[in-house]
Amino acid sequence: MPRVLPGVALLQMQEVWNLVNDKAFLSLNDGTHTFRSNSYGSADVLDLTFICPGLFPCSSWRVLDNIGSDHLPILIEIDLKSQSY
């Protein structure tokens, strides 16, 4: 299980982690910070993105430049044309 985020109860984090594991979702996050606090000068990964395994190979995820919010915009792309059915 990843480290517990500040302000999130361990039980809540465990419930999310179990849901992800039970349903076999995969994280698209690559470790890039998605949140920056100008007040405290800190950065962390607060915004998590999960996807089903079948879409993982044709998916991309990246954090975009700041547009004025503490939370950075995230671009998620799924190229369904590359999927073979």
N, C-alpha and C positions, 0 to 999 in steps of 0.2 A: 504494500500500500504506500502511496506517496506520502510525503510529510503532511501533517495537518496544517491547514491554512489558519492564520490568526482569525479569531472570531467564529470559527466553525467548530461545533461540538464534535468530539471524536466519534460519537454514535452516528451523527449525520454523515460524516465522511465515510464511515464504514458501510452505511446503507448504500451510498452512491457507488462505492467500490464494489460491493457485492452485486449490485444491479449490472454494472459493467461486466464483471466476470461471468455472471450467470447467463447473460444474453450474448456473450462473446463479442461485445462491441470493441472496436479498436480506437485508440486515441490518435487524432491527426496532429495534435500539438507536438512541436519539435523542441520545446524547452525555451523558446523565445518568450521574453516578458510580454504580457498582454495588458499590464496595468503599471502606471507610473504615478507615484504620489509626489507632486511638486512640494507639498507642505512638509513632508518628511524626507524627501530625497531618496525614496526607496522604489524598487521595482519588483514585481512578482508575477507569477502565472496564476491569474484568477479566473480567466475565461477558458473553459475546457470545451473541446469539440470531439464528439464521438461519432463513429460511423460503423455500419455493418461490414463484416469482412468482405462481402461480395463487391462492395463499391470502393474498398480501400485502394486497390491497384490503379484505379482510374481517377483518384482524387488528389487534389493538391491543397495546401493550407499555408498561408503566410500572413504575417502581421504587416499592416500598412503604416505609413507615416501618420504621426499624430495630427488630429484635426481639431484639437482644443479640449478634449475630454481626458480624464484620468485613464479611462479604458481605451486602448488602441483599437482601431478598426481591424477586423480580420477578414481576409478574402478566402473563401472556400470555393473551389471549383471542382465539378464532377463532370468528366468527359464521358458521357454515355455512349458516344460513337466508338470508343475503344473497347467497350464491353462486348464480348461475344456470348450470344445466348443459344 
